[in-house]
Amino acid sequence: MARLIAVLILFIPGAFSVLGIKMMRDTLFAIEYPLFFSLWFQFIVGFLLFLLGLFFIGGFILYRDRKQGKTKGRFK
């Protein structure tokens, strides 16, 4: 049950990261979403979504590894 909850916790930020990558890709091909008023704003929002999802997943993995004692001295 705990593993299922962990997967669900990681799925949501992962989905935001995928959405951010898609928004940045659509900006490069000049496909604008009706929600945003310009392409550069769409790219920035996509980049922020990607970074937030990446940092959340990285922090989750670092916290788990630190708790299990799998990290080197720098992260303890």
Secondary structure, DSSP 8 states (H G I E B T S, - for coil): -HHHHHHHHHHHHHHHHHHHHHHHHHHHTT---TTSSSHHHHHHHHHHHHHHHHHHHHHHHHHHHHHTT-S-GGG-
